[in-house]
Amino acid sequence: GSLVVNYPFDDDEQGIAIYSKSPDDAVFQKLALAYSKENAKMYQGSPCKDMYPTEYFPHGITNGAQWYNVPGGMQDWNYLHTNCFEVTIELGCVKYPRAEELPKYWAQNRRSLLQFMKQV
């Protein structure tokens, strides 16, 4: 995991980690930023320094394929075949947080979720 909003495309024709711009790239960036701006740690761009010291996401967002290539991913499939705009929101560096940490996750993401819903 990480702390980032990832948007399409997650795959590119070359199968390498390179920016893969969708026709609606500006919309996806706006949606991703709407979420990340309300989560201070995410927006800083280097949330998991202990685990991934070189990982950096400007403003807490990334094009999926630029981060790492995922051929056949659900968010790309839904976008291409159903016109559904999806982003993947990674909520933390720890894949399985402890139950007592969940209120902290809610506090960090409540405003982000509300801002994200306003984008509709």
Summary of the structure (lengths in Angstrom):
residues: 120
radius of gyration: 14.2
end to end distance: 26.5
largest distance: 43.0
contacts: 340
relative contact order: 0.27
helix: 44%
strand: 10%
